[in-house]
Structures are given as C-alpha cells and as structure tokens.
Amino acid sequence: MSVTADDEGFMAAAIHLSRQHLGRTATNPSVGCLIVKDGIIVGHAVTALGGRPHAEPQALAEAGELARGATAYVTLEPCSHHGKTPPCAEALIAYGVARVVISVTDPDPRVSGRGIAMLRQAGIEVDAGVLETEGRRSLAAYLTRQTKNRPYVTLKLAVSADGMIGREGAGQVAITGPEARAEVQALRAETDAILVGIGTAVADDPLLTVRTPGLEAQSPIRILLDPALALPLTSKLVQTAREVPVIVVASEDVSPLAADAEGLPPSVLPDISPTRGEIGKERDPTSQADSASPATEDVGQGAKPQPISPLVGEMPGRAEGGTPPTDPSVINSRRAALEAAGVEIVYCNPYHPEVLLPALATRGISSLLVEGGAKTARLFLDAGLVDRIQLYQSPIVIGKGGIESPLQATDIPSGFMHMDTRTFGDDRLDEYEREL
C-alpha cells in the first residue's frame, strides 16, 4: 500500500503527540502512537513519564477491540526485545492491527529492523520512513545518544541589536522580552541538563531552573564548568542544590585523588545525582534505550583530544568565594562545603567537551542546553559539538561595556541549516540545526 496524504497527516499528529513528554521519559525516547480505524483515531498515547509503559501498549489498550484491522502510526520503530515489558511489536501483533506506519527506524542494535521484520512475519503490512525528517527532529536527543554516544547539544543565545549578550559588571541583563523568556523556560523543561561556565555563574548568579507554573518539577540538571571550585557558596546554585541537582565539573588538578592520578587520562564521571526518574540510576539494559555504543563521528575524533586552553575571563574574581582558590587546604575546605550543601563535584577536564559529553551520555543525559557565557559557547562551537542553535535577536541596544556575542546570524557555522523563524513579542528567534 502506498503512503497517502492521510498517512502523513496522522503521522504529523503522532509526532506532535510525542513532543509532550520530551525530557521526561528518562533514558527512553518519547514516542507517539495513534491507532486509526476507518479514518478515526480510536487510541493514542505517548511514552509515559519515566519511560514506561511505552506508547504502543497504552494506545492499543485504549483502542481495545477496535485495534483489530486498524492502522498504527508510531514515530519510532516498535521494540522487538523482552525487557521489563514485552516487546511492543508483539503487542501490535496480539491486538490484530493490519498495518503499521513508522516514521524512524530505531538505531538501537537490539531493535533496528527487527521490529519491522517481526511485524511483517506476522502478516502485518509495514510502511517506514513517513515524515522521517520531522520524526528525527522530534527524536533528536535519543538518536544522537545512540549514534554519537553523547547528548544532543542546543546552544541558546540572546543577542542585542548591537551584537551583545550582556554588559560587563552588570550581572543579568534582560535582553529579550517576557514572551521569549517564557519560550526558553519551555525549552529548559524538555531538556535533561543545562550548562554554563563559572564566569556566568559568578557574574549573573543564575538559578537555571524552570519557573513556569506547573513545570517547576521539570527543571534540568544544572552543570557548571568550574575548574578551580570558584563557585560562591552563597550562589543560588549552591543554595538550591538539594532541590535541583547541581554538578560542578572541576579540573583533575583539584581532585582529592590528583596525586594518585598523576599521568592518567581524564576521569569519567561518577554517578550523577538523579532527577526525572531514571537519570543517574544504572541504566536498564532491557529498556528501549541505548546500550553502551562506541563513540562515532565527532566524539570519536576526540579519542586523543588536543588540550583546550582555559577560557580567559571565565573566572572573574568576586567575594564570597568567586576568586579561584589555590591553597590546597582552602580547596579541600571549599570542596567539603560544596558537597555539604548538596553539590556534586566530578573531575573531568571542563575544557574537553569531547570527553565530558560521552560521560554525561553514560549517565542517561540525552539532551544538553548550553546557555552561557560567551566563552563557553565558543568552546562548544569550536569543538564542533553543537547540534542546534537557537539565536534570539532583540531590538534593544546594550551600548558601552557590552559583552560581544560569540555568534551572529551572519556567521552561522557551515553545516547548519536554517530551520525556522518565529517572533516572540519584539524578539525574533532563528533556529539552525545540523543534519542528524
């Protein structure tokens, strides 16, 4: 049976449905499923919060007997392996669906092609690749972790009319209006982790949580590049570390095991504080999620990384701990104080993102939002480890003392495609993506 306009319409609806739980299904992808009988949707579901149950059995249960002879629209190939739940392909067979339409084939080696084969062997007609580009965008975080062994990285920048992202010594500067800021809150809510440099943490004292009413519990893990443990103990990040996890990525030089580890490669991350159900827990090898896969493409190139120089200007001095400590006893004291406040400290060269990102992926982090500052943004751009750019452009003028943006609409790196332009109040958002 050839793919029809109706097929594309139902798949578009399934993809839209799948986005409802982005960032909230732990290591499992957020998948949408529709059961359609005689042109009418009789069952629909999205992967449940925490990652189980999967979308297909929920949609089938809602459809009940109406699923027999129906068409199932699924954004990702149904799983074919036994885990904590039976294979979704088996559920589709048991309910007697006549046809399954799939957007994206699962790259997980335990599934890839096997789910489709199982369905066809049962006499079910299968059409794959329907609205595949759109489906891959909705599954970008899962697909990146599967194929590149690292999180999908979004760089968000808000730039003034004169090309600035802030003002020296002014702390947080509201460049965009309330409509754009609300959109950024929604982006945070569907992202596993958010990352900033120590310069931003000291200068702006950000909270980095989701403040949209009703979505506060969806705040991402907060990650700080802080090589010398310069994060002020009075900062909002430290003060709220027991409410929303904070991970400080420090240099191996300040590790309590630094003397024993001399000459060894950068350490991998220990367990990361859990949030959103399964992040930080031991991964379930039977779930519809990744197994440890070898680094490929950009991450693979980092097997023998060239040293990246510390970012000059990322550690401005400030009282209450903003000045990087150098005395070992002071470092030990600050480490103890941060950990007592609930901050987790890991030792993995902050300026080697090609090492840090795979380590985050092994802990179930599939999506990462890089929000600041300018030099941290440039670090990820220069390493070629940005997948999506969200560039907000504001009509306000910063003027004298402005901090220049590391990126303008006129110098987007090669390899990025312009995907969309939207307006939020007086601000304009341009979105660019690399091909997955």
C-alpha positions in Angstrom: 0.0 0.0 0.0 1.4 3.4 -1.0 1.7 6.2 1.6 -1.1 8.7 1.4 -1.7 12.2 2.5 -3.8 10.8 5.3 -0.9 8.8 6.4 1.3 11.9 6.6 -1.5 13.7 8.5 -1.8 11.0 11.1 2.0 10.7 11.5 2.3 14.5 11.9 -0.3 14.2 14.8 1.7 11.3 16.3 4.9 13.4 16.1 3.2 16.3 17.8 1.9 14.0 20.5 5.4 12.6 21.1 6.8 16.0 22.0 4.5 16.2 25.1 6.9 14.2 27.2 10.3 15.4 25.8 12.9 15.3 28.5 10.6 13.4 30.9 11.0 9.8 29.8 14.4 9.2 31.3 16.7 7.1 29.0 13.8 6.0 26.8 12.7 8.1 23.8 9.4 10.0 23.9 7.4 8.2 21.2 3.9 9.0 19.9 1.4 6.3 18.8 -2.0 6.6 17.1 -4.4 3.7 16.4 -6.7 4.6 13.5 -9.7 2.7 12.3 -11.7 3.8 9.2 -10.1 7.2 9.4 -10.9 7.8 13.1 -8.4 7.8 15.9 -9.5 5.1 18.4 -6.4 5.1 20.5 -3.5 7.4 21.2 -0.6 7.6 23.7 2.9 8.9 24.3 5.6 7.2 26.2 4.8 7.5 29.9 6.7 9.7 32.3 9.8 7.9 33.5 9.9 5.9 30.2 7.3 3.1 30.9 4.9 2.0 29.7 5.8 2.6 26.0 3.3 4.4 23.7 2.1 1.4 21.7 0.6 -0.8 24.5 -1.1 2.3 26.0 -2.7 3.3 22.7 -3.7 -0.3 22.0 -5.3 -0.7 25.4 -7.3 2.5 24.7 -8.5 1.2 21.3 -9.4 -2.3 22.7 -11.2 -4.4 20.1 -11.2 -1.6 17.7 -7.5 -2.1 17.2 -8.2 -5.3 15.1 -7.8 -4.5 11.5 -6.7 -0.9 12.3 -3.5 1.0 11.3 -1.0 2.0 14.0 1.1 5.2 13.4 4.3 5.1 15.5 7.1 7.7 15.5 9.8 5.1 16.3 10.1 1.5 15.2 8.4 -0.7 17.8 10.8 -2.5 20.1 11.3 -6.2 19.5 13.2 -7.4 22.6 12.0 -8.5 26.0 12.7 -6.1 28.9 10.7 -5.0 31.9 7.8 -5.0 29.5 7.0 -7.3 26.5 8.0 -6.1 23.0 5.7 -3.5 21.5 5.9 -5.4 18.2 4.3 -8.4 20.0 1.5 -6.2 21.4 0.7 -4.9 17.9 0.5 -8.4 16.6 -1.6 -9.7 19.5 -4.2 -6.9 19.1 -4.5 -7.8 15.4 -3.6 -4.5 13.7 -3.4 -4.8 10.0 -0.9 -2.1 9.2 1.9 -0.2 11.0 3.3 3.1 9.7 6.6 4.1 11.1 8.5 7.4 10.9 12.0 6.5 12.1 13.8 3.2 12.2 15.4 2.6 15.6 19.3 2.7 15.5 19.4 0.6 18.7 21.1 -2.6 17.6 18.7 -4.6 19.7 15.8 -3.2 17.7 17.0 -1.9 14.3 15.0 -3.6 11.6 14.0 -6.5 14.0 10.7 -4.8 15.0 9.7 -4.3 11.4 10.7 -7.9 10.5 8.6 -9.3 13.4 5.6 -7.4 12.2 6.0 -8.5 8.6 6.5 -12.1 9.6 3.1 -11.9 11.3 1.5 -10.7 8.1 1.2 -7.1 9.1 1.9 -4.5 6.4 4.6 -2.1 7.3 5.5 1.3 5.8 8.6 3.1 7.2 10.1 6.5 6.7 6.9 8.5 6.7 7.7 12.1 7.7 11.2 10.8 8.6 12.8 14.3 8.7 10.2 15.6 11.2 10.3 12.3 13.2 14.1 12.5 13.5 13.9 16.1 14.8 11.4 15.0 17.5 13.8 12.1 18.5 17.0 14.1 18.0 18.2 13.6 21.6 17.7 9.9 21.6 19.2 9.4 18.1 22.3 11.5 19.0 23.0 9.5 22.1 22.5 6.3 20.2 24.7 7.1 17.2 27.2 9.6 18.6 27.5 8.4 22.2 26.8 11.9 23.6 23.9 14.2 24.3 22.2 16.4 21.7 23.6 19.9 22.3 21.5 23.0 21.9 23.2 26.4 22.1 20.9 29.3 23.1 22.0 32.9 22.7 20.1 36.1 23.2 21.7 38.9 21.2 21.1 42.7 21.3 20.7 44.8 18.2 24.4 45.8 18.6 25.6 42.2 18.9 25.9 41.9 22.6 24.8 39.2 25.1 25.3 41.3 28.2 27.2 44.1 29.9 30.4 43.8 31.9 29.8 44.0 35.6 26.0 44.4 35.3 25.0 40.9 36.2 22.0 39.5 34.5 20.7 41.8 31.7 17.2 41.3 30.3 17.9 41.3 26.5 14.7 39.6 25.4 11.2 40.3 26.5 8.8 38.1 28.6 7.4 36.2 25.6 10.9 35.0 24.6 11.9 34.2 28.1 8.8 32.1 28.5 9.8 30.1 25.4 13.2 29.5 26.9 11.5 28.1 30.1 9.7 25.7 27.9 12.9 24.6 26.3 14.5 24.0 29.7 11.5 21.9 30.7 12.1 19.4 27.8 15.9 19.3 28.3 17.8 16.8 30.6 20.6 19.2 31.6 21.7 22.8 31.3 25.3 24.0 31.3 27.0 27.3 32.0 30.6 28.5 32.7 31.9 29.7 36.0 32.0 33.3 34.6 28.3 33.3 34.1 27.6 31.7 37.5 29.7 34.3 39.3 28.6 37.4 37.3 24.9 36.6 36.9 24.2 34.3 39.9 21.5 32.4 37.8 19.1 29.8 39.1 18.8 27.9 35.8 15.6 26.2 36.8 12.1 26.1 35.1 9.9 28.8 36.6 6.8 28.3 34.5 3.9 27.5 36.9 3.2 23.8 36.8 6.6 22.8 35.2 8.9 23.6 38.1 9.5 19.9 38.7 10.9 19.6 35.2 13.9 21.7 35.9 17.0 20.2 34.3 20.2 19.0 36.0 22.4 22.1 36.3 26.0 21.6 35.2 28.8 24.2 35.9 32.2 24.3 34.3 34.3 25.3 37.3 37.9 24.1 37.1 39.1 25.6 40.3 36.0 25.3 42.5 35.3 29.1 42.4 31.5 28.8 42.7 30.4 31.1 45.6 28.9 29.2 48.5 26.2 32.0 48.6 25.2 31.5 45.0 21.6 30.4 44.1 23.0 27.3 42.5 24.6 26.2 45.8 21.6 27.3 47.9 19.2 25.2 45.9 21.4 22.2 45.2 19.3 19.9 47.3 16.1 20.9 45.4 17.5 20.6 41.9 20.8 18.7 41.2 23.9 20.7 40.6 27.1 19.2 39.1 30.3 21.1 39.3 32.8 19.9 36.6 36.2 20.6 38.2 39.7 20.0 37.0 41.5 16.8 38.0 44.1 19.2 39.5 41.8 19.9 42.4 40.7 16.3 42.9 41.5 14.8 46.3 43.0 11.9 44.2 45.0 14.2 42.0 48.3 12.9 43.4 47.4 9.3 42.8 46.0 10.0 39.3 49.0 11.9 38.0 49.7 10.9 34.4 46.3 9.2 34.0 43.7 10.4 31.4 40.7 12.5 32.4 38.5 10.6 34.8 35.0 9.6 33.8 32.0 10.9 35.7 30.8 9.1 38.8 27.1 8.6 39.3 25.2 11.8 38.7 22.5 12.9 41.1 19.2 11.5 39.9 16.4 13.6 38.5 13.4 12.9 36.3 13.0 9.3 37.3 16.0 7.3 36.0 18.8 9.8 35.2 21.7 8.9 37.4 20.5 5.3 38.1 22.0 2.3 36.5 20.6 2.1 33.0 18.1 -0.7 32.3 19.7 -2.9 29.6 16.3 -4.1 28.5 14.6 -0.8 28.0 14.0 0.9 24.6 17.1 3.0 25.2 20.7 2.8 24.3 23.3 0.3 25.2 26.9 1.5 25.5 27.8 2.3 22.0 31.2 3.3 20.7 31.9 6.9 20.0 31.5 7.8 16.4 31.9 10.8 14.1 32.7 13.9 16.1 33.1 12.2 19.5 35.4 9.6 18.0 37.7 12.3 16.8 38.3 13.2 20.5 39.9 9.9 21.4 43.2 11.7 21.7 42.0 15.3 22.3 44.2 18.3 21.9 44.4 20.4 25.0 42.0 23.3 25.1 43.3 26.3 26.9 41.4 27.5 29.9 38.9 30.2 29.0 40.4 33.5 29.9 37.7 35.6 31.5 35.5 32.7 32.7 36.6 33.1 36.3 36.2 36.7 37.3 37.0 37.4 40.9 34.3 38.1 43.5 33.9 38.0 47.2 32.2 35.1 49.0 34.2 32.5 47.0 34.3 33.9 43.5 38.1 34.0 43.4 39.5 30.7 42.4 41.3 29.2 45.5 44.9 27.9 45.1 45.9 26.8 48.6 45.2 23.0 49.0 43.7 23.5 52.4 41.3 26.1 51.0 40.4 23.9 48.1 39.7 21.0 50.5 37.6 23.3 52.7 35.6 24.6 49.7 35.1 21.1 48.3 33.7 19.9 51.7 31.4 23.0 51.9 30.0 22.5 48.4 29.4 18.8 49.0 27.8 19.5 52.3 25.4 21.9 50.5 24.4 19.1 48.1 26.6 20.0 45.2 28.1 17.0 43.3 31.7 17.6 42.2 33.1 15.5 39.4 36.6 15.6 38.0 36.7 15.7 34.2 38.6 18.5 32.4 36.0 21.2 31.8 37.7 22.3 28.6 37.4 18.9 26.9 33.8 18.7 25.9 34.6 15.7 23.7 35.4 13.8 26.9 32.7 15.3 29.1 29.7 14.8 26.7 30.1 11.0 26.4 30.5 10.7 30.1 27.2 12.5 30.5 25.6 10.2 28.0 26.6 7.2 30.0 24.5 8.6 32.9 21.4 8.9 30.8 21.6 12.5 29.8 20.4 12.7 26.2 19.9 16.5 25.8 22.1 19.4 26.9 21.3 23.1 26.8 24.3 25.4 26.8 23.2 28.9 28.0 26.3 30.8 28.8 28.6 32.5 28.7 30.3 33.7 25.6 33.5 31.7 26.0 31.6 28.6 27.0 29.5 28.9 23.8 32.7 29.4 21.8 34.2 26.3 23.4 31.4 24.0 22.2 31.2 25.7 18.8 34.9 25.4 18.2 34.8 21.7 19.2 32.0 21.1 16.6 29.7 19.7 19.3 26.7 21.9 18.9 23.7 20.3 17.1 21.2 23.1 17.3 21.4 26.9 17.6 18.6 29.0 19.0 19.5 32.6 18.3 17.2 35.2 19.8 17.7 38.7 18.3 16.4 41.7 20.3 15.8 45.3 19.3 17.4 46.7 22.4 20.9 48.3 22.4 23.5 47.4 25.1 26.0 50.1 24.2 29.2 50.8 26.0 30.6 47.9 28.1 28.8 45.3 26.2 29.9 41.6 26.0 30.2 40.6 22.4 28.2 37.6 21.2 30.3 34.7 20.0 27.8 34.2 17.2 25.7 36.4 14.9 23.1 35.4 12.3 25.6 36.4 9.6 28.3 33.9 10.7 26.5 30.7 11.5 29.0 27.8 11.1 28.9 25.7 8.0 26.9 22.5 8.2 23.9 24.2 9.9 20.6 24.6 8.1 18.1 27.4 8.9 15.0 25.6 10.1 12.6 28.2 11.3 12.0 31.9 12.2 9.5 32.8 14.9 8.7 36.0 16.7 8.0 36.4 20.4 6.9 40.0 21.2 9.6 42.3 19.9 12.1 39.5 19.6 13.0 37.2 16.7 14.1 33.6 17.1 16.1 31.9 14.3 16.7 28.2 14.7 19.5 26.3 13.0 20.2 22.6 13.0 22.8 20.2 11.8 21.6 17.1 9.9 21.3 14.1 12.2 
